[in-house]
Amino acid sequence: MDLVWLTDLLVVVVVLGAITVYLSSLAGRLDRLHRKIETAHAALDAQLLRRVAATQDLASSGLLDPASALVLSSAAQSAFVMDADDDAHRSLVESELTRTLGTVFETREDVDEVVEGAGSDAAVADQLLDELAVACRRVELARRFHNDVVRSCLELRHRRISRWFRLAGHTPLPAPVDFDDTPPAGLATR
């Protein structure tokens, strides 16, 4: 009788231990995903600022026609001064910068025109356009990476076991970042 009771107790302890280890690993995974989201969001912010800086450098270089330079500079300035905590406003401003870049550099010929019009500064124009193209591509990748991590986190948080045991604690639900980040067609081929 004592051996059966001891065996049952041992089975219960092992099962409870396995459940505890499983829940602990899920909570740790959620914690790592939330930290990864914060890191990805910071990386996205850095890439957005880099795109703004590259746009502003090109707009102030004197290589563009005055109208294009003014439009690009205005859109870049709006993206630079907006509040980083207001996601709805930020999405609009970043999308507007993307549309402005797309309008100015709609085709490869628009880009080639800037380089050809630079004359002796063609190397500088080429470098500025390359920096802008790289910055646009990095924004696209950073946003995609951020949204992938958010999607993984949300999938894990929406599991029944995560909700029942409140494995995420009091951490607010992460939200994907949604704005138009399509690189301009003219710069995409650089």
KADAFEN-V629517 format. One record per backbone hydrogen bond with DSSP energy under -0.5 kcal/mol. NH is the residue of the N-H (numbers start at 1). CO is the residue of the C=O. E is the energy in kcal/mol with one decimal. If there is no record, write none. Layout:
nh & co & e
NH & CO & E
NH & CO & E
This chain:
nh & co & e
5 & 1 & -2.0
6 & 2 & -2.2
7 & 3 & -2.2
8 & 4 & -2.5
9 & 5 & -2.3
10 & 6 & -2.2
11 & 7 & -2.3
12 & 8 & -2.4
13 & 9 & -2.5
14 & 10 & -2.5
15 & 11 & -2.6
16 & 12 & -2.7
17 & 13 & -2.4
18 & 14 & -2.4
19 & 15 & -2.5
20 & 16 & -2.4
21 & 17 & -2.5
22 & 18 & -2.4
23 & 19 & -2.8
24 & 20 & -2.5
25 & 21 & -2.4
26 & 22 & -2.2
27 & 23 & -2.5
28 & 24 & -2.3
29 & 25 & -2.3
30 & 26 & -2.5
31 & 27 & -2.3
32 & 28 & -2.5
33 & 29 & -2.5
34 & 30 & -2.4
35 & 31 & -2.2
36 & 32 & -2.4
37 & 33 & -2.2
38 & 34 & -2.0
39 & 35 & -2.3
40 & 36 & -2.8
41 & 37 & -2.6
42 & 38 & -2.2
43 & 39 & -2.4
44 & 40 & -2.4
45 & 41 & -2.4
46 & 42 & -2.2
47 & 43 & -2.3
48 & 44 & -2.5
49 & 45 & -2.3
50 & 46 & -2.1
51 & 47 & -2.3
52 & 48 & -2.2
53 & 49 & -2.7
54 & 50 & -2.5
55 & 51 & -2.4
56 & 52 & -2.8
57 & 53 & -2.7
58 & 54 & -2.1
59 & 55 & -2.6
60 & 56 & -2.2
61 & 58 & -0.8
63 & 58 & -0.5
69 & 65 & -2.6
70 & 66 & -2.3
71 & 67 & -2.4
72 & 68 & -2.7
73 & 69 & -2.5
74 & 70 & -2.4
75 & 71 & -2.3
76 & 72 & -2.6
77 & 73 & -2.5
78 & 74 & -2.1
79 & 75 & -1.9
80 & 76 & -1.8
81 & 77 & -2.1
82 & 78 & -0.9
86 & 83 & -0.9
87 & 85 & -1.2
90 & 86 & -2.5
91 & 87 & -2.4
92 & 88 & -1.6
93 & 89 & -2.4
94 & 90 & -2.9
95 & 91 & -2.2
96 & 92 & -2.1
97 & 93 & -2.1
98 & 94 & -2.2
99 & 95 & -2.6
100 & 96 & -2.5
101 & 97 & -2.6
102 & 98 & -2.4
103 & 99 & -2.1
104 & 100 & -2.5
105 & 101 & -2.7
106 & 103 & -0.7
111 & 107 & -1.2
112 & 108 & -2.6
113 & 109 & -2.2
114 & 110 & -1.3
115 & 111 & -1.9
116 & 112 & -2.9
117 & 113 & -2.4
118 & 114 & -0.7
118 & 115 & -0.7
119 & 116 & -1.0
121 & 118 & -2.0
122 & 119 & -1.2
125 & 121 & -2.6
126 & 122 & -2.7
127 & 123 & -2.2
128 & 124 & -2.7
129 & 125 & -2.5
130 & 126 & -2.3
131 & 127 & -2.5
132 & 128 & -2.1
133 & 129 & -2.5
134 & 130 & -2.6
135 & 131 & -2.4
136 & 132 & -2.5
137 & 133 & -2.1
138 & 134 & -2.5
139 & 135 & -2.0
140 & 136 & -1.9
141 & 137 & -2.2
142 & 138 & -2.8
143 & 139 & -2.5
144 & 140 & -2.0
145 & 141 & -2.7
146 & 142 & -2.5
147 & 143 & -2.6
148 & 144 & -2.0
149 & 145 & -2.2
150 & 146 & -2.3
151 & 147 & -2.4
152 & 148 & -2.2
153 & 149 & -2.3
154 & 150 & -2.8
155 & 151 & -2.3
156 & 152 & -2.0
157 & 153 & -2.6
158 & 154 & -1.9
159 & 156 & -0.9
163 & 159 & -1.9
164 & 160 & -3.1
165 & 161 & -1.9
166 & 163 & -0.7
167 & 162 & -2.0
169 & 166 & -1.4
171 & 168 & -1.6
178 & 176 & -0.5
179 & 177 & -0.6
181 & 179 & -0.6
186 & 105 & -2.2
187 & 184 & -0.6
188 & 184 & -2.0
189 & 185 & -0.6
190 & 187 & -1.6
